[in-house]
């Protein structure tokens, strides 16, 4: 059976956890940080998990995740 190709753009954005869930970084933290509160900026810096409805599509793009 041939090797499966990994979508490299997806591999750069997502990581698998030990139990098979998918981690992602949060959006809205690139610029305009002066108008955001300190607690909001702290919450944006921590990674989050991908929703289950999107996880199956991402897992197909990361066959060796």
PDBQT receptor file of N, H, CA, C and O in Angstrom, charges set to zero:
ATOM      1  N   UNK A   1       0.841  -1.183   0.000  1.00  0.00    +0.000 N 
ATOM      2  CA  UNK A   1       0.000   0.000   0.000  1.00  0.00    +0.000 C 
ATOM      3  C   UNK A   1       0.885   1.245   0.000  1.00  0.00    +0.000 C 
ATOM      4  O   UNK A   1       1.869   1.300   0.738  1.00  0.00    +0.000 OA
ATOM      5  N   UNK A   2       0.548   2.242  -0.818  1.00  0.00    +0.000 N 
ATOM      6  H   UNK A   2      -0.251   2.197  -1.417  1.00  0.00    +0.000 HD
ATOM      7  CA  UNK A   2       1.407   3.435  -0.874  1.00  0.00    +0.000 C 
ATOM      8  C   UNK A   2       1.292   4.284   0.379  1.00  0.00    +0.000 C 
ATOM      9  O   UNK A   2       0.319   4.207   1.130  1.00  0.00    +0.000 OA
ATOM     10  N   UNK A   3       2.316   5.095   0.575  1.00  0.00    +0.000 N 
ATOM     11  H   UNK A   3       3.106   5.158  -0.035  1.00  0.00    +0.000 HD
ATOM     12  CA  UNK A   3       2.300   6.017   1.706  1.00  0.00    +0.000 C 
ATOM     13  C   UNK A   3       1.263   7.103   1.462  1.00  0.00    +0.000 C 
ATOM     14  O   UNK A   3       1.026   7.505   0.323  1.00  0.00    +0.000 OA
ATOM     15  N   UNK A   4       0.649   7.573   2.538  1.00  0.00    +0.000 N 
ATOM     16  H   UNK A   4       0.842   7.247   3.463  1.00  0.00    +0.000 HD
ATOM     17  CA  UNK A   4      -0.331   8.655   2.434  1.00  0.00    +0.000 C 
ATOM     18  C   UNK A   4       0.371   9.990   2.580  1.00  0.00    +0.000 C 
ATOM     19  O   UNK A   4       1.340  10.120   3.327  1.00  0.00    +0.000 OA
ATOM     20  N   UNK A   5      -0.130  10.979   1.858  1.00  0.00    +0.000 N 
ATOM     21  H   UNK A   5      -0.917  10.874   1.251  1.00  0.00    +0.000 HD
ATOM     22  CA  UNK A   5       0.482  12.307   1.931  1.00  0.00    +0.000 C 
ATOM     23  C   UNK A   5      -0.156  13.122   3.049  1.00  0.00    +0.000 C 
ATOM     24  O   UNK A   5      -1.369  13.084   3.259  1.00  0.00    +0.000 OA
ATOM     25  N   UNK A   6       0.689  13.854   3.755  1.00  0.00    +0.000 N 
ATOM     26  H   UNK A   6       1.673  13.885   3.584  1.00  0.00    +0.000 HD
ATOM     27  CA  UNK A   6       0.240  14.755   4.811  1.00  0.00    +0.000 C 
ATOM     28  C   UNK A   6       0.042  16.138   4.206  1.00  0.00    +0.000 C 
ATOM     29  O   UNK A   6       0.872  16.601   3.424  1.00  0.00    +0.000 OA
ATOM     30  N   UNK A   7      -1.058  16.801   4.566  1.00  0.00    +0.000 N 
ATOM     31  H   UNK A   7      -1.732  16.425   5.202  1.00  0.00    +0.000 HD
ATOM     32  CA  UNK A   7      -1.253  18.197   4.159  1.00  0.00    +0.000 C 
ATOM     33  C   UNK A   7      -0.338  19.049   5.013  1.00  0.00    +0.000 C 
ATOM     34  O   UNK A   7      -0.568  19.202   6.213  1.00  0.00    +0.000 OA
ATOM     35  N   UNK A   8       0.696  19.603   4.409  1.00  0.00    +0.000 N 
ATOM     36  H   UNK A   8       0.883  19.479   3.434  1.00  0.00    +0.000 HD
ATOM     37  CA  UNK A   8       1.726  20.301   5.185  1.00  0.00    +0.000 C 
ATOM     38  C   UNK A   8       1.191  21.567   5.837  1.00  0.00    +0.000 C 
ATOM     39  O   UNK A   8       1.638  21.927   6.926  1.00  0.00    +0.000 OA
ATOM     40  N   UNK A   9       0.247  22.250   5.200  1.00  0.00    +0.000 N 
ATOM     41  H   UNK A   9      -0.116  21.957   4.315  1.00  0.00    +0.000 HD
ATOM     42  CA  UNK A   9      -0.304  23.453   5.824  1.00  0.00    +0.000 C 
ATOM     43  C   UNK A   9      -1.077  23.101   7.096  1.00  0.00    +0.000 C 
ATOM     44  O   UNK A   9      -1.076  23.875   8.053  1.00  0.00    +0.000 OA
ATOM     45  N   UNK A  10      -1.730  21.946   7.113  1.00  0.00    +0.000 N 
ATOM     46  H   UNK A  10      -1.730  21.317   6.335  1.00  0.00    +0.000 HD
ATOM     47  CA  UNK A  10      -2.449  21.501   8.303  1.00  0.00    +0.000 C 
ATOM     48  C   UNK A  10      -1.461  21.052   9.378  1.00  0.00    +0.000 C 
ATOM     49  O   UNK A  10      -1.682  21.295  10.564  1.00  0.00    +0.000 OA
ATOM     50  N   UNK A  11      -0.379  20.402   8.970  1.00  0.00    +0.000 N 
ATOM     51  H   UNK A  11      -0.199  20.205   8.006  1.00  0.00    +0.000 HD
ATOM     52  CA  UNK A  11       0.613  19.916   9.932  1.00  0.00    +0.000 C 
ATOM     53  C   UNK A  11       1.288  21.061  10.668  1.00  0.00    +0.000 C 
ATOM     54  O   UNK A  11       1.736  20.891  11.802  1.00  0.00    +0.000 OA
ATOM     55  N   UNK A  12       1.365  22.233  10.031  1.00  0.00    +0.000 N 
ATOM     56  H   UNK A  12       1.001  22.371   9.110  1.00  0.00    +0.000 HD
ATOM     57  CA  UNK A  12       1.987  23.380  10.684  1.00  0.00    +0.000 C 
ATOM     58  C   UNK A  12       1.039  24.056  11.681  1.00  0.00    +0.000 C 
ATOM     59  O   UNK A  12       1.495  24.747  12.592  1.00  0.00    +0.000 OA
ATOM     60  N   UNK A  13      -0.264  23.864  11.518  1.00  0.00    +0.000 N 
ATOM     61  H   UNK A  13      -0.634  23.303  10.778  1.00  0.00    +0.000 HD
ATOM     62  CA  UNK A  13      -1.239  24.561  12.340  1.00  0.00    +0.000 C 
ATOM     63  C   UNK A  13      -1.776  23.736  13.499  1.00  0.00    +0.000 C 
ATOM     64  O   UNK A  13      -2.246  24.303  14.485  1.00  0.00    +0.000 OA
ATOM     65  N   UNK A  14      -1.719  22.412  13.405  1.00  0.00    +0.000 N 
ATOM     66  H   UNK A  14      -1.337  21.951  12.603  1.00  0.00    +0.000 HD
ATOM     67  CA  UNK A  14      -2.342  21.550  14.399  1.00  0.00    +0.000 C 
ATOM     68  C   UNK A  14      -1.353  20.530  14.918  1.00  0.00    +0.000 C 
ATOM     69  O   UNK A  14      -0.428  20.131  14.210  1.00  0.00    +0.000 OA
ATOM     70  N   UNK A  15      -1.553  20.103  16.176  1.00  0.00    +0.000 N 
ATOM     71  H   UNK A  15      -2.304  20.428  16.751  1.00  0.00    +0.000 HD
ATOM     72  CA  UNK A  15      -0.748  19.058  16.794  1.00  0.00    +0.000 C 
ATOM     73  C   UNK A  15      -1.693  18.067  17.460  1.00  0.00    +0.000 C 
ATOM     74  O   UNK A  15      -2.764  18.446  17.935  1.00  0.00    +0.000 OA
ATOM     75  N   UNK A  16      -1.297  16.806  17.495  1.00  0.00    +0.000 N 
ATOM     76  H   UNK A  16      -0.427  16.499  17.110  1.00  0.00    +0.000 HD
ATOM     77  CA  UNK A  16      -2.097  15.779  18.150  1.00  0.00    +0.000 C 
ATOM     78  C   UNK A  16      -1.697  15.693  19.620  1.00  0.00    +0.000 C 
ATOM     79  O   UNK A  16      -0.522  15.830  19.960  1.00  0.00    +0.000 OA
ATOM     80  N   UNK A  17      -2.678  15.467  20.484  1.00  0.00    +0.000 N 
ATOM     81  H   UNK A  17      -3.633  15.356  20.208  1.00  0.00    +0.000 HD
ATOM     82  CA  UNK A  17      -2.379  15.214  21.882  1.00  0.00    +0.000 C 
ATOM     83  C   UNK A  17      -2.111  13.721  22.066  1.00  0.00    +0.000 C 
ATOM     84  O   UNK A  17      -2.236  12.939  21.125  1.00  0.00    +0.000 OA
ATOM     85  N   UNK A  18      -1.749  13.345  23.261  1.00  0.00    +0.000 N 
ATOM     86  H   UNK A  18      -1.647  13.981  24.026  1.00  0.00    +0.000 HD
ATOM     87  CA  UNK A  18      -1.428  11.951  23.541  1.00  0.00    +0.000 C 
ATOM     88  C   UNK A  18      -2.642  11.037  23.352  1.00  0.00    +0.000 C 
ATOM     89  O   UNK A  18      -2.498   9.873  22.978  1.00  0.00    +0.000 OA
ATOM     90  N   UNK A  19      -3.822  11.566  23.609  1.00  0.00    +0.000 N 
ATOM     91  H   UNK A  19      -3.939  12.512  23.912  1.00  0.00    +0.000 HD
ATOM     92  CA  UNK A  19      -5.034  10.756  23.533  1.00  0.00    +0.000 C 
ATOM     93  C   UNK A  19      -5.783  10.931  22.213  1.00  0.00    +0.000 C 
ATOM     94  O   UNK A  19      -6.933  10.506  22.097  1.00  0.00    +0.000 OA
ATOM     95  N   UNK A  20      -5.148  11.550  21.216  1.00  0.00    +0.000 N 
ATOM     96  H   UNK A  20      -4.214  11.895  21.310  1.00  0.00    +0.000 HD
ATOM     97  CA  UNK A  20      -5.731  11.622  19.883  1.00  0.00    +0.000 C 
ATOM     98  C   UNK A  20      -6.578  12.844  19.605  1.00  0.00    +0.000 C 
ATOM     99  O   UNK A  20      -7.179  12.942  18.535  1.00  0.00    +0.000 OA
ATOM    100  N   UNK A  21      -6.645  13.783  20.543  1.00  0.00    +0.000 N 
ATOM    101  H   UNK A  21      -6.157  13.703  21.412  1.00  0.00    +0.000 HD
ATOM    102  CA  UNK A  21      -7.357  15.026  20.267  1.00  0.00    +0.000 C 
ATOM    103  C   UNK A  21      -6.423  15.961  19.505  1.00  0.00    +0.000 C 
ATOM    104  O   UNK A  21      -5.219  15.720  19.425  1.00  0.00    +0.000 OA
ATOM    105  N   UNK A  22      -6.985  17.024  18.951  1.00  0.00    +0.000 N 
ATOM    106  H   UNK A  22      -7.963  17.221  19.016  1.00  0.00    +0.000 HD
ATOM    107  CA  UNK A  22      -6.196  17.927  18.111  1.00  0.00    +0.000 C 
ATOM    108  C   UNK A  22      -6.127  19.293  18.780  1.00  0.00    +0.000 C 
ATOM    109  O   UNK A  22      -7.152  19.882  19.123  1.00  0.00    +0.000 OA
ATOM    110  N   UNK A  23      -4.900  19.789  18.962  1.00  0.00    +0.000 N 
ATOM    111  H   UNK A  23      -4.068  19.310  18.683  1.00  0.00    +0.000 HD
ATOM    112  CA  UNK A  23      -4.667  21.099  19.561  1.00  0.00    +0.000 C 
ATOM    113  C   UNK A  23      -4.537  22.139  18.453  1.00  0.00    +0.000 C 
ATOM    114  O   UNK A  23      -4.072  21.842  17.352  1.00  0.00    +0.000 OA
ATOM    115  N   UNK A  24      -4.957  23.362  18.765  1.00  0.00    +0.000 N 
ATOM    116  H   UNK A  24      -5.335  23.603  19.659  1.00  0.00    +0.000 HD
ATOM    117  CA  UNK A  24      -4.817  24.475  17.831  1.00  0.00    +0.000 C 
ATOM    118  C   UNK A  24      -4.501  25.729  18.614  1.00  0.00    +0.000 C 
ATOM    119  O   UNK A  24      -4.744  25.799  19.819  1.00  0.00    +0.000 OA
ATOM    120  N   UNK A  25      -3.957  26.721  17.926  1.00  0.00    +0.000 N 
ATOM    121  H   UNK A  25      -3.759  26.664  16.947  1.00  0.00    +0.000 HD
ATOM    122  CA  UNK A  25      -3.752  28.026  18.532  1.00  0.00    +0.000 C 
ATOM    123  C   UNK A  25      -4.999  28.878  18.306  1.00  0.00    +0.000 C 
ATOM    124  O   UNK A  25      -5.738  28.665  17.345  1.00  0.00    +0.000 OA
ATOM    125  N   UNK A  26      -5.224  29.829  19.186  1.00  0.00    +0.000 N 
ATOM    126  H   UNK A  26      -4.624  30.002  19.967  1.00  0.00    +0.000 HD
ATOM    127  CA  UNK A  26      -6.397  30.680  19.082  1.00  0.00    +0.000 C 
ATOM    128  C   UNK A  26      -6.143  31.848  18.140  1.00  0.00    +0.000 C 
ATOM    129  O   UNK A  26      -5.010  32.300  17.975  1.00  0.00    +0.000 OA
ATOM    130  N   UNK A  27      -7.208  32.321  17.533  1.00  0.00    +0.000 N 
ATOM    131  H   UNK A  27      -8.128  31.954  17.668  1.00  0.00    +0.000 HD
ATOM    132  CA  UNK A  27      -7.136  33.452  16.610  1.00  0.00    +0.000 C 
ATOM    133  C   UNK A  27      -7.259  34.768  17.382  1.00  0.00    +0.000 C 
ATOM    134  O   UNK A  27      -7.445  34.763  18.598  1.00  0.00    +0.000 OA
ATOM    135  N   UNK A  28      -7.157  35.881  16.676  1.00  0.00    +0.000 N 
ATOM    136  H   UNK A  28      -7.006  35.885  15.688  1.00  0.00    +0.000 HD
ATOM    137  CA  UNK A  28      -7.347  37.245  17.198  1.00  0.00    +0.000 C 
ATOM    138  C   UNK A  28      -6.234  37.671  18.146  1.00  0.00    +0.000 C 
ATOM    139  O   UNK A  28      -6.497  38.394  19.107  1.00  0.00    +0.000 OA
ATOM    140  N   UNK A  29      -5.020  37.251  17.906  1.00  0.00    +0.000 N 
ATOM    141  H   UNK A  29      -4.806  36.664  17.125  1.00  0.00    +0.000 HD
ATOM    142  CA  UNK A  29      -3.924  37.681  18.782  1.00  0.00    +0.000 C 
ATOM    143  C   UNK A  29      -2.740  38.239  17.999  1.00  0.00    +0.000 C 
ATOM    144  O   UNK A  29      -1.655  38.406  18.557  1.00  0.00    +0.000 OA
ATOM    145  N   UNK A  30      -2.932  38.526  16.733  1.00  0.00    +0.000 N 
ATOM    146  H   UNK A  30      -3.813  38.390  16.280  1.00  0.00    +0.000 HD
ATOM    147  CA  UNK A  30      -1.826  38.985  15.915  1.00  0.00    +0.000 C 
ATOM    148  C   UNK A  30      -1.495  40.461  16.080  1.00  0.00    +0.000 C 
ATOM    149  O   UNK A  30      -0.323  40.835  16.109  1.00  0.00    +0.000 OA
ATOM    150  N   UNK A  31      -2.514  41.296  16.187  1.00  0.00    +0.000 N 
ATOM    151  H   UNK A  31      -3.467  40.992  16.163  1.00  0.00    +0.000 HD
ATOM    152  CA  UNK A  31      -2.283  42.742  16.299  1.00  0.00    +0.000 C 
ATOM    153  C   UNK A  31      -3.489  43.355  16.993  1.00  0.00    +0.000 C 
ATOM    154  O   UNK A  31      -4.438  42.651  17.337  1.00  0.00    +0.000 OA
ATOM    155  N   UNK A  32      -3.452  44.677  17.200  1.00  0.00    +0.000 N 
ATOM    156  H   UNK A  32      -2.681  45.249  16.921  1.00  0.00    +0.000 HD
ATOM    157  CA  UNK A  32      -4.482  45.419  17.930  1.00  0.00    +0.000 C 
ATOM    158  C   UNK A  32      -4.636  44.880  19.352  1.00  0.00    +0.000 C 
ATOM    159  O   UNK A  32      -5.753  44.701  19.839  1.00  0.00    +0.000 OA
ATOM    160  N   UNK A  33      -3.508  44.625  20.012  1.00  0.00    +0.000 N 
ATOM    161  H   UNK A  33      -2.601  44.771  19.617  1.00  0.00    +0.000 HD
ATOM    162  CA  UNK A  33      -3.566  44.037  21.338  1.00  0.00    +0.000 C 
ATOM    163  C   UNK A  33      -3.802  45.082  22.419  1.00  0.00    +0.000 C 
ATOM    164  O   UNK A  33      -4.143  44.728  23.548  1.00  0.00    +0.000 OA
ATOM    165  N   UNK A  34      -3.626  46.362  22.098  1.00  0.00    +0.000 N 
ATOM    166  H   UNK A  34      -3.348  46.649  21.181  1.00  0.00    +0.000 HD
ATOM    167  CA  UNK A  34      -3.815  47.391  23.115  1.00  0.00    +0.000 C 
ATOM    168  C   UNK A  34      -5.252  47.536  23.558  1.00  0.00    +0.000 C 
ATOM    169  O   UNK A  34      -5.512  47.942  24.691  1.00  0.00    +0.000 OA
ATOM    170  N   UNK A  35      -6.201  47.207  22.676  1.00  0.00    +0.000 N 
ATOM    171  H   UNK A  35      -5.990  46.877  21.756  1.00  0.00    +0.000 HD
ATOM    172  CA  UNK A  35      -7.612  47.351  23.022  1.00  0.00    +0.000 C 
ATOM    173  C   UNK A  35      -8.169  46.130  23.734  1.00  0.00    +0.000 C 
ATOM    174  O   UNK A  35      -9.309  46.160  24.197  1.00  0.00    +0.000 OA
ATOM    175  N   UNK A  36      -7.392  45.056  23.832  1.00  0.00    +0.000 N 
ATOM    176  H   UNK A  36      -6.466  45.032  23.456  1.00  0.00    +0.000 HD
ATOM    177  CA  UNK A  36      -7.869  43.840  24.490  1.00  0.00    +0.000 C 
ATOM    178  C   UNK A  36      -7.419  43.844  25.953  1.00  0.00    +0.000 C 
ATOM    179  O   UNK A  36      -6.349  44.356  26.284  1.00  0.00    +0.000 OA
ATOM    180  N   UNK A  37      -8.242  43.272  26.811  1.00  0.00    +0.000 N 
ATOM    181  H   UNK A  37      -9.111  42.856  26.542  1.00  0.00    +0.000 HD
ATOM    182  CA  UNK A  37      -7.902  43.242  28.227  1.00  0.00    +0.000 C 
ATOM    183  C   UNK A  37      -6.782  42.246  28.478  1.00  0.00    +0.000 C 
ATOM    184  O   UNK A  37      -6.511  41.374  27.653  1.00  0.00    +0.000 OA
ATOM    185  N   UNK A  38      -6.136  42.390  29.630  1.00  0.00    +0.000 N 
ATOM    186  H   UNK A  38      -6.356  43.099  30.300  1.00  0.00    +0.000 HD
ATOM    187  CA  UNK A  38      -5.014  41.512  29.964  1.00  0.00    +0.000 C 
ATOM    188  C   UNK A  38      -5.484  40.071  30.122  1.00  0.00    +0.000 C 
ATOM    189  O   UNK A  38      -4.790  39.146  29.699  1.00  0.00    +0.000 OA
ATOM    190  N   UNK A  39      -6.647  39.869  30.723  1.00  0.00    +0.000 N 
ATOM    191  H   UNK A  39      -7.211  40.621  31.066  1.00  0.00    +0.000 HD
ATOM    192  CA  UNK A  39      -7.138  38.505  30.906  1.00  0.00    +0.000 C 
ATOM    193  C   UNK A  39      -7.499  37.873  29.569  1.00  0.00    +0.000 C 
ATOM    194  O   UNK A  39      -7.306  36.673  29.376  1.00  0.00    +0.000 OA
ATOM    195  N   UNK A  40      -8.022  38.675  28.643  1.00  0.00    +0.000 N 
ATOM    196  H   UNK A  40      -8.179  39.650  28.799  1.00  0.00    +0.000 HD
ATOM    197  CA  UNK A  40      -8.350  38.150  27.316  1.00  0.00    +0.000 C 
ATOM    198  C   UNK A  40      -7.092  37.749  26.564  1.00  0.00    +0.000 C 
ATOM    199  O   UNK A  40      -7.070  36.725  25.880  1.00  0.00    +0.000 OA
ATOM    200  N   UNK A  41      -6.038  38.561  26.691  1.00  0.00    +0.000 N 
ATOM    201  H   UNK A  41      -6.056  39.392  27.247  1.00  0.00    +0.000 HD
ATOM    202  CA  UNK A  41      -4.775  38.232  26.019  1.00  0.00    +0.000 C 
ATOM    203  C   UNK A  41      -4.139  36.983  26.617  1.00  0.00    +0.000 C 
ATOM    204  O   UNK A  41      -3.546  36.184  25.892  1.00  0.00    +0.000 OA
ATOM    205  N   UNK A  42      -4.255  36.804  27.930  1.00  0.00    +0.000 N 
ATOM    206  H   UNK A  42      -4.737  37.453  28.520  1.00  0.00    +0.000 HD
ATOM    207  CA  UNK A  42      -3.716  35.592  28.560  1.00  0.00    +0.000 C 
ATOM    208  C   UNK A  42      -4.464  34.354  28.078  1.00  0.00    +0.000 C 
ATOM    209  O   UNK A  42      -3.853  33.316  27.825  1.00  0.00    +0.000 OA
ATOM    210  N   UNK A  43      -5.780  34.461  27.953  1.00  0.00    +0.000 N 
ATOM    211  H   UNK A  43      -6.276  35.304  28.159  1.00  0.00    +0.000 HD
ATOM    212  CA  UNK A  43      -6.563  33.319  27.487  1.00  0.00    +0.000 C 
ATOM    213  C   UNK A  43      -6.269  33.005  26.026  1.00  0.00    +0.000 C 
ATOM    214  O   UNK A  43      -6.316  31.843  25.623  1.00  0.00    +0.000 OA
ATOM    215  N   UNK A  44      -5.967  34.023  25.229  1.00  0.00    +0.000 N 
ATOM    216  H   UNK A  44      -5.929  34.968  25.556  1.00  0.00    +0.000 HD
ATOM    217  CA  UNK A  44      -5.653  33.793  23.817  1.00  0.00    +0.000 C 
ATOM    218  C   UNK A  44      -4.294  33.118  23.640  1.00  0.00    +0.000 C 
ATOM    219  O   UNK A  44      -4.059  32.482  22.612  1.00  0.00    +0.000 OA
ATOM    220  N   UNK A  45      -3.399  33.241  24.616  1.00  0.00    +0.000 N 
ATOM    221  H   UNK A  45      -3.591  33.757  25.451  1.00  0.00    +0.000 HD
ATOM    222  CA  UNK A  45      -2.067  32.687  24.449  1.00  0.00    +0.000 C 
ATOM    223  C   UNK A  45      -2.034  31.181  24.682  1.00  0.00    +0.000 C 
ATOM    224  O   UNK A  45      -1.089  30.513  24.263  1.00  0.00    +0.000 OA
ATOM    225  N   UNK A  46      -3.055  30.637  25.345  1.00  0.00    +0.000 N 
ATOM    226  H   UNK A  46      -3.823  31.179  25.685  1.00  0.00    +0.000 HD
ATOM    227  CA  UNK A  46      -3.063  29.205  25.640  1.00  0.00    +0.000 C 
ATOM    228  C   UNK A  46      -3.698  28.438  24.474  1.00  0.00    +0.000 C 
ATOM    229  O   UNK A  46      -4.624  28.939  23.836  1.00  0.00    +0.000 OA
ATOM    230  N   UNK A  47      -3.207  27.238  24.196  1.00  0.00    +0.000 N 
ATOM    231  H   UNK A  47      -2.454  26.831  24.714  1.00  0.00    +0.000 HD
ATOM    232  CA  UNK A  47      -3.812  26.458  23.101  1.00  0.00    +0.000 C 
ATOM    233  C   UNK A  47      -5.203  25.961  23.478  1.00  0.00    +0.000 C 
ATOM    234  O   UNK A  47      -5.579  25.932  24.650  1.00  0.00    +0.000 OA
ATOM    235  N   UNK A  48      -5.949  25.574  22.455  1.00  0.00    +0.000 N 
ATOM    236  H   UNK A  48      -5.643  25.599  21.503  1.00  0.00    +0.000 HD
ATOM    237  CA  UNK A  48      -7.310  25.097  22.632  1.00  0.00    +0.000 C 
ATOM    238  C   UNK A  48      -7.466  23.818  21.824  1.00  0.00    +0.000 C 
ATOM    239  O   UNK A  48      -6.601  23.489  21.013  1.00  0.00    +0.000 OA
ATOM    240  N   UNK A  49      -8.550  23.099  22.036  1.00  0.00    +0.000 N 
ATOM    241  H   UNK A  49      -9.252  23.367  22.696  1.00  0.00    +0.000 HD
ATOM    242  CA  UNK A  49      -8.814  21.883  21.277  1.00  0.00    +0.000 C 
ATOM    243  C   UNK A  49      -9.762  22.188  20.130  1.00  0.00    +0.000 C 
ATOM    244  O   UNK A  49     -10.608  23.076  20.225  1.00  0.00    +0.000 OA
ATOM    245  N   UNK A  50      -9.610  21.444  19.051  1.00  0.00    +0.000 N 
ATOM    246  H   UNK A  50      -8.923  20.722  18.974  1.00  0.00    +0.000 HD
ATOM    247  CA  UNK A  50     -10.485  21.583  17.888  1.00  0.00    +0.000 C 
ATOM    248  C   UNK A  50     -11.816  20.925  18.222  1.00  0.00    +0.000 C 
ATOM    249  O   UNK A  50     -11.853  19.915  18.925  1.00  0.00    +0.000 OA
ATOM    250  N   UNK A  51     -12.909  21.496  17.722  1.00  0.00    +0.000 N 
ATOM    251  H   UNK A  51     -12.878  22.317  17.151  1.00  0.00    +0.000 HD
ATOM    252  CA  UNK A  51     -14.221  20.909  17.973  1.00  0.00    +0.000 C 
ATOM    253  C   UNK A  51     -14.321  19.554  17.282  1.00  0.00    +0.000 C 
ATOM    254  O   UNK A  51     -13.640  19.296  16.290  1.00  0.00    +0.000 OA
ATOM    255  N   UNK A  52     -15.179  18.695  17.823  1.00  0.00    +0.000 N 
ATOM    256  H   UNK A  52     -15.732  18.905  18.629  1.00  0.00    +0.000 HD
ATOM    257  CA  UNK A  52     -15.290  17.332  17.301  1.00  0.00    +0.000 C 
ATOM    258  C   UNK A  52     -15.809  17.312  15.866  1.00  0.00    +0.000 C 
ATOM    259  O   UNK A  52     -15.472  16.403  15.108  1.00  0.00    +0.000 OA
ATOM    260  N   UNK A  53     -16.623  18.295  15.479  1.00  0.00    +0.000 N 
ATOM    261  H   UNK A  53     -16.897  19.033  16.096  1.00  0.00    +0.000 HD
ATOM    262  CA  UNK A  53     -17.148  18.315  14.118  1.00  0.00    +0.000 C 
ATOM    263  C   UNK A  53     -16.053  18.591  13.090  1.00  0.00    +0.000 C 
ATOM    264  O   UNK A  53     -16.151  18.140  11.949  1.00  0.00    +0.000 OA
ATOM    265  N   UNK A  54     -15.009  19.329  13.484  1.00  0.00    +0.000 N 
ATOM    266  H   UNK A  54     -14.930  19.695  14.411  1.00  0.00    +0.000 HD
ATOM    267  CA  UNK A  54     -13.902  19.601  12.573  1.00  0.00    +0.000 C 
ATOM    268  C   UNK A  54     -12.769  18.590  12.703  1.00  0.00    +0.000 C 
ATOM    269  O   UNK A  54     -11.925  18.483  11.813  1.00  0.00    +0.000 OA
ATOM    270  N   UNK A  55     -12.748  17.850  13.805  1.00  0.00    +0.000 N 
ATOM    271  H   UNK A  55     -13.434  17.936  14.528  1.00  0.00    +0.000 HD
ATOM    272  CA  UNK A  55     -11.606  16.977  14.083  1.00  0.00    +0.000 C 
ATOM    273  C   UNK A  55     -11.468  15.856  13.073  1.00  0.00    +0.000 C 
ATOM    274  O   UNK A  55     -10.347  15.497  12.713  1.00  0.00    +0.000 OA
ATOM    275  N   UNK A  56     -12.572  15.289  12.602  1.00  0.00    +0.000 N 
ATOM    276  H   UNK A  56     -13.483  15.580  12.894  1.00  0.00    +0.000 HD
ATOM    277  CA  UNK A  56     -12.486  14.170  11.656  1.00  0.00    +0.000 C 
ATOM    278  C   UNK A  56     -11.851  14.593  10.340  1.00  0.00    +0.000 C 
ATOM    279  O   UNK A  56     -11.064  13.843   9.763  1.00  0.00    +0.000 OA
ATOM    280  N   UNK A  57     -12.183  15.780   9.861  1.00  0.00    +0.000 N 
ATOM    281  H   UNK A  57     -12.823  16.389  10.330  1.00  0.00    +0.000 HD
ATOM    282  CA  UNK A  57     -11.600  16.267   8.608  1.00  0.00    +0.000 C 
ATOM    283  C   UNK A  57     -10.107  16.512   8.772  1.00  0.00    +0.000 C 
ATOM    284  O   UNK A  57      -9.326  16.219   7.868  1.00  0.00    +0.000 OA
ATOM    285  N   UNK A  58      -9.709  17.045   9.916  1.00  0.00    +0.000 N 
ATOM    286  H   UNK A  58     -10.344  17.282  10.651  1.00  0.00    +0.000 HD
ATOM    287  CA  UNK A  58      -8.295  17.326  10.149  1.00  0.00    +0.000 C 
ATOM    288  C   UNK A  58      -7.513  16.034  10.310  1.00  0.00    +0.000 C 
ATOM    289  O   UNK A  58      -6.373  15.941   9.857  1.00  0.00    +0.000 OA
ATOM    290  N   UNK A  59      -8.110  15.035  10.950  1.00  0.00    +0.000 N 
ATOM    291  H   UNK A  59      -9.036  15.110  11.319  1.00  0.00    +0.000 HD
ATOM    292  CA  UNK A  59      -7.423  13.752  11.103  1.00  0.00    +0.000 C 
ATOM    293  C   UNK A  59      -7.166  13.081   9.766  1.00  0.00    +0.000 C 
ATOM    294  O   UNK A  59      -6.161  12.389   9.604  1.00  0.00    +0.000 OA
ATOM    295  N   UNK A  60      -8.063  13.276   8.807  1.00  0.00    +0.000 N 
ATOM    296  H   UNK A  60      -8.880  13.838   8.939  1.00  0.00    +0.000 HD
ATOM    297  CA  UNK A  60      -7.836  12.728   7.470  1.00  0.00    +0.000 C 
ATOM    298  C   UNK A  60      -6.657  13.420   6.785  1.00  0.00    +0.000 C 
ATOM    299  O   UNK A  60      -5.942  12.801   5.997  1.00  0.00    +0.000 OA
ATOM    300  N   UNK A  61      -6.458  14.692   7.083  1.00  0.00    +0.000 N 
ATOM    301  H   UNK A  61      -7.038  15.195   7.723  1.00  0.00    +0.000 HD
ATOM    302  CA  UNK A  61      -5.348  15.424   6.482  1.00  0.00    +0.000 C 
ATOM    303  C   UNK A  61      -4.026  15.149   7.173  1.00  0.00    +0.000 C 
ATOM    304  O   UNK A  61      -2.965  15.434   6.616  1.00  0.00    +0.000 OA
ATOM    305  N   UNK A  62      -4.073  14.596   8.385  1.00  0.00    +0.000 N 
ATOM    306  H   UNK A  62      -4.934  14.364   8.838  1.00  0.00    +0.000 HD
ATOM    307  CA  UNK A  62      -2.878  14.224   9.140  1.00  0.00    +0.000 C 
ATOM    308  C   UNK A  62      -2.866  12.707   9.343  1.00  0.00    +0.000 C 
ATOM    309  O   UNK A  62      -3.124  12.241  10.453  1.00  0.00    +0.000 OA
ATOM    310  N   UNK A  63      -2.576  11.930   8.304  1.00  0.00    +0.000 N 
ATOM    311  H   UNK A  63      -2.367  12.308   7.402  1.00  0.00    +0.000 HD
ATOM    312  CA  UNK A  63      -2.704  10.473   8.441  1.00  0.00    +0.000 C 
ATOM    313  C   UNK A  63      -1.734   9.868   9.439  1.00  0.00    +0.000 C 
ATOM    314  O   UNK A  63      -2.029   8.816  10.004  1.00  0.00    +0.000 OA
ATOM    315  N   UNK A  64      -0.591  10.489   9.678  1.00  0.00    +0.000 N 
ATOM    316  H   UNK A  64      -0.351  11.345   9.219  1.00  0.00    +0.000 HD
ATOM    317  CA  UNK A  64       0.388   9.938  10.614  1.00  0.00    +0.000 C 
ATOM    318  C   UNK A  64       0.510  10.814  11.848  1.00  0.00    +0.000 C 
ATOM    319  O   UNK A  64       1.577  10.871  12.460  1.00  0.00    +0.000 OA
ATOM    320  N   UNK A  65      -0.569  11.502  12.227  1.00  0.00    +0.000 N 
ATOM    321  H   UNK A  65      -1.436  11.456  11.730  1.00  0.00    +0.000 HD
ATOM    322  CA  UNK A  65      -0.553  12.431  13.332  1.00  0.00    +0.000 C 
ATOM    323  C   UNK A  65      -0.235  11.769  14.638  1.00  0.00    +0.000 C 
ATOM    324  O   UNK A  65      -0.186  12.435  15.672  1.00  0.00    +0.000 OA
TER     325      UNK A  65
